[in-house]
Amino acid sequence: MKTNEREGTRAVLRYCRMSAYKVRAVLDLIRGQDVARAADILRICERQAADVVGKVLASAVANAENNDQLDPEELYVSACFADEGMTIKRWRPRARGRATRIRKRTSHITIIVSRLSEDRLRRLRARQAADASSRRARRVAGGRRAAAEQAVARGRRTRRQAPDAAETAAEATAAAEDEAPEVQAPAEMADATQAVQAEETAAAEDAAPEEQALDEEQAAAEEQATAAEHAPAETPDTTQAGRPEPGTEKKGE
């Protein structure tokens, strides 16, 4: 069967700047695989040609979906090959004035996708269902394992925090005992203040009569001084009684 007579939907990349030898190593990995598995293989492949082949495969799947109305999940790589293209020649200078040829090779990449047979479709769907159930089981088991680990860690943390709680309670009790005298101190100070005030009041009551007597004496003295100021002045006595006796006068007068 000629290349152009192969059944299926194809995509062709011409003049790829890569040798056909390198591209064929990647095409051998996806030949006969379903489209999803082939895409996964190309995604994890480390060869440089894997990126180019992946783009050609995506183009072939898009052609089958849009032009031939096929379901992408029912397609597989029925054929893939790389033909040699033209070789670009360049020159490289070498020793003694010589030159050697550089061959830049190209290739034509072709990928053909077709619909799977009913038997292969049934096996593919069974495998996909098994994979889905296994993934679900692994996810459930992982969740249960994580929950168990969290429960164990929570129990360890609780046991570790129990002595800490006892120590905290003891510290709180000691702090309350230390604060008790501080609470009683204001009451004692209030009693002492009241006692001092009572003593001052008693002393003031004892000193009140003495102060009253002093005030009375001062008031009496002020009244006497006022009466003396307002009393009439005494006039000199010009009568006989006031004259000196004869013969008693001083000589020289």
C-alpha positions as CSV (number, residue, x, y, z in Angstrom):
1,M,0.0,0.0,0.0
2,K,1.3,3.4,-1.0
3,T,1.8,6.1,1.6
4,N,-1.0,8.3,0.1
5,E,-3.4,5.3,0.1
6,R,-3.4,4.7,3.8
7,E,-6.8,5.1,5.5
8,G,-7.3,7.7,8.2
9,T,-6.8,11.4,8.8
10,R,-3.3,12.7,8.5
11,A,-1.1,15.7,9.4
12,V,2.2,16.4,7.6
13,L,5.0,18.7,8.6
14,R,7.5,19.4,5.8
15,Y,11.1,20.5,5.9
16,C,11.4,20.0,9.7
17,R,15.0,21.2,10.6
18,M,15.8,17.8,12.2
19,S,17.2,14.6,10.8
20,A,14.7,11.8,10.0
21,Y,16.9,9.5,12.1
22,K,16.2,11.5,15.3
23,V,12.5,11.8,14.6
24,R,12.0,8.1,13.9
25,A,13.3,7.3,17.4
26,V,10.3,9.2,18.8
27,L,7.7,8.0,16.3
28,D,8.5,4.4,17.3
29,L,7.2,5.2,20.8
30,I,3.7,6.2,19.8
31,R,3.0,4.0,16.8
32,G,-0.2,1.9,17.5
33,Q,-1.0,3.7,20.7
34,D,-4.3,5.5,21.4
35,V,-4.2,9.3,21.1
36,A,-4.4,9.9,24.9
37,R,-1.6,7.5,25.7
38,A,0.6,8.8,22.8
39,A,0.2,12.4,24.1
40,D,1.3,11.3,27.6
41,I,4.3,9.5,26.2
42,L,5.4,12.6,24.2
43,R,4.8,14.8,27.2
44,I,7.3,12.9,29.4
45,C,9.8,12.1,26.6
46,E,13.0,14.1,26.9
47,R,14.1,14.0,23.3
48,Q,13.9,17.3,21.4
49,A,11.9,15.8,18.6
50,A,9.1,14.9,21.0
51,D,7.8,18.6,21.0
52,V,7.6,18.7,17.2
53,V,5.9,15.2,17.0
54,G,3.4,16.3,19.7
55,K,2.3,19.3,17.6
56,V,1.9,17.2,14.5
57,L,-0.2,14.6,16.5
58,A,-2.4,17.4,17.9
59,S,-2.9,18.7,14.3
60,A,-3.9,15.2,13.1
61,V,-6.5,14.8,15.9
62,A,-7.9,18.3,15.2
63,N,-8.3,17.4,11.5
64,A,-10.1,14.1,12.4
65,E,-12.4,15.9,14.7
66,N,-13.3,18.9,12.5
67,N,-13.1,17.4,9.0
68,D,-14.2,13.8,9.6
69,Q,-16.4,14.3,12.7
70,L,-14.6,11.6,14.7
71,D,-14.4,11.4,18.5
72,P,-10.9,12.1,19.7
73,E,-11.2,9.5,22.4
74,E,-11.7,6.8,19.8
75,L,-8.6,7.5,17.7
76,Y,-5.3,5.9,17.7
77,V,-2.0,6.4,15.8
78,S,-2.4,4.0,12.9
79,A,0.7,5.1,11.0
80,C,3.6,7.5,11.5
81,F,6.8,7.9,9.6
82,A,9.5,10.4,8.8
83,D,11.0,10.9,5.3
84,E,14.2,12.6,4.5
85,G,14.0,16.1,3.1
86,M,16.6,18.1,1.3
87,T,20.0,18.6,2.9
88,I,21.3,22.2,3.3
89,K,25.0,22.3,2.7
90,R,27.3,24.7,4.5
91,W,31.1,24.9,4.8
92,R,33.3,25.0,7.9
93,P,37.0,26.2,7.8
94,R,39.6,23.8,8.9
95,A,43.4,23.7,9.3
96,R,45.8,24.5,6.5
97,G,43.2,26.5,4.5
98,R,41.0,23.5,4.0
99,A,37.2,23.4,4.4
100,T,34.8,20.6,5.3
101,R,31.1,20.2,4.5
102,I,28.3,20.8,7.0
103,R,25.1,18.9,6.2
104,K,21.9,20.4,7.7
105,R,19.4,17.7,7.2
106,T,15.6,18.1,7.1
107,S,12.7,15.7,7.2
108,H,9.0,15.3,6.4
109,I,6.9,14.0,9.4
110,T,3.6,12.3,8.7
111,I,1.1,11.1,11.4
112,I,-2.1,9.2,10.5
113,V,-4.9,8.7,13.0
114,S,-7.8,6.3,12.6
115,R,-10.8,5.1,14.6
116,L,-10.3,2.1,16.9
117,S,-12.0,-1.2,16.2
118,E,-15.0,-2.2,18.4
119,D,-12.9,-4.8,20.2
120,R,-10.1,-2.3,21.0
121,L,-12.6,0.3,22.0
122,R,-14.2,-2.1,24.5
123,R,-10.8,-3.0,26.0
124,L,-9.8,0.7,26.1
125,R,-13.0,1.6,28.0
126,A,-12.5,-1.2,30.4
127,R,-9.0,-0.1,31.1
128,Q,-10.1,3.5,31.6
129,A,-12.8,2.4,34.1
130,A,-10.2,0.3,36.0
131,D,-7.8,3.2,36.1
132,A,-10.5,5.5,37.3
133,S,-11.5,3.1,40.1
134,S,-7.9,2.5,41.1
135,R,-7.3,6.3,41.3
136,R,-10.5,6.7,43.4
137,A,-9.4,3.9,45.7
138,R,-5.9,5.4,46.1
139,R,-7.5,8.8,46.8
140,V,-9.8,7.3,49.5
141,A,-6.9,5.4,51.0
142,G,-4.8,8.4,51.1
143,G,-7.5,10.5,52.7
144,R,-8.0,7.8,55.4
145,R,-4.3,7.5,56.0
146,A,-4.0,11.3,56.4
147,A,-7.0,11.4,58.8
148,A,-5.4,8.6,60.9
149,E,-2.1,10.4,61.0
150,Q,-3.8,13.6,62.1
151,A,-5.7,11.8,64.8
152,V,-2.4,10.2,66.1
153,A,-0.7,13.6,66.0
154,R,-3.7,15.2,67.9
155,G,-3.5,12.5,70.6
156,R,0.2,13.1,71.0
157,R,-0.3,16.8,71.2
158,T,-3.1,16.3,73.8
159,R,-0.8,14.1,76.0
160,R,2.0,16.6,75.6
161,Q,-0.2,19.5,76.7
162,A,-1.7,17.7,79.8
163,P,1.4,18.3,82.0
164,D,1.6,21.9,80.6
165,A,-2.1,22.4,81.7
166,A,-1.2,21.2,85.3
167,E,1.8,23.5,85.4
168,T,-0.4,26.4,84.2
169,A,-3.0,25.7,86.9
170,A,-0.3,25.6,89.6
171,E,1.2,28.8,88.4
172,A,-2.3,30.4,88.4
173,T,-2.8,29.3,92.0
174,A,0.5,30.7,93.1
175,A,-0.2,34.0,91.4
176,A,-3.6,34.2,93.1
177,E,-1.9,33.6,96.5
178,D,0.7,36.3,95.7
179,E,-2.0,38.8,94.7
180,A,-4.0,38.2,98.0
181,P,-1.8,40.3,100.3
182,E,-1.8,43.0,97.6
183,V,-5.6,43.0,97.7
184,Q,-5.7,43.2,101.5
185,A,-3.1,46.0,101.7
186,P,-5.6,48.8,100.6
187,A,-8.0,47.7,103.4
188,E,-5.2,48.0,106.0
189,M,-4.2,51.4,104.7
190,A,-7.8,52.6,104.9
191,D,-8.0,51.5,108.6
192,A,-4.7,53.2,109.4
193,T,-6.0,56.4,107.7
194,Q,-9.2,56.3,109.7
195,A,-7.3,55.9,113.0
196,V,-5.0,58.9,112.2
197,Q,-8.1,61.0,111.4
198,A,-9.7,60.0,114.7
199,E,-6.6,61.0,116.6
200,E,-6.5,64.4,114.8
201,T,-10.2,65.0,115.6
202,A,-9.6,64.2,119.3
203,A,-6.6,66.5,119.5
204,A,-8.6,69.3,117.9
205,E,-11.4,68.8,120.4
206,D,-8.9,69.0,123.3
207,A,-7.3,72.1,122.0
208,A,-10.7,73.9,121.4
209,P,-11.2,75.2,125.1
210,E,-7.7,76.6,125.3
211,E,-8.1,78.4,122.0
212,Q,-11.5,79.8,123.2
213,A,-9.9,81.1,126.5
214,L,-7.1,82.8,124.5
215,D,-9.7,84.4,122.2
216,E,-11.7,85.7,125.2
217,E,-8.5,87.2,126.9
218,Q,-7.5,88.8,123.6
219,A,-11.0,90.3,123.2
220,A,-11.0,91.7,126.8
221,A,-7.6,93.3,126.2
222,E,-8.8,94.9,123.0
223,E,-11.9,96.3,124.9
224,Q,-9.8,97.8,127.6
225,A,-7.5,99.5,125.1
226,T,-10.5,100.9,123.3
227,A,-12.0,102.3,126.6
228,A,-8.7,103.9,127.5
229,E,-8.5,105.7,124.2
230,H,-12.0,107.1,124.6
231,A,-11.6,108.2,128.3
232,P,-11.4,112.2,129.1
233,A,-7.9,113.7,129.7
234,E,-7.1,115.1,133.3
235,T,-6.6,119.0,133.6
236,P,-3.8,120.4,135.8
237,D,-4.8,121.7,139.3
238,T,-4.2,125.5,139.6
239,T,-5.6,126.0,143.1
240,Q,-3.7,126.7,146.3
241,A,-3.2,123.1,146.9
242,G,-1.1,123.0,143.8
243,R,1.2,125.8,144.7
244,P,4.4,125.2,146.5
245,E,4.8,126.4,150.1
246,P,6.7,129.6,150.8
247,G,10.3,129.1,151.6
248,T,10.5,125.9,149.7
249,E,11.2,127.6,146.4
250,K,14.5,127.0,145.0
251,K,17.1,129.6,145.4
252,G,18.1,131.5,142.4
253,E,14.6,132.0,141.2
